[in-house]
């Protein structure tokens, strides 16, 4: 005897594996040369900007240090660096004005 819930579950298709959002985000980071920190699965973090990427790896360009080719399967997170918020800009401007006085 098959219940109604079981038959409903079997008809549902799995979600798509690739939505294209990863490529769009990496393209944005690459085109704008946004500084990023890449945290690897082994806990190590490296910083630079993404110069190139494909379906299996990224190329992280670093100033004054060797560039790295990193397989995506080794990446835990990619975090943008130096994103300023209006509040942090205001605090920075006040600090600069205070130093001038």
Secondary structure, 3 states (H helix, E strand, C coil): CCCHHHHHHHHCCCCCCCCCHHHHHHHHHHHHCCEEEEEECCCCEEEEEEEEECCCEEEEECCCCCCEEEEHHHEEEEEECCCCCHHHHHHHHHHHHHHHC
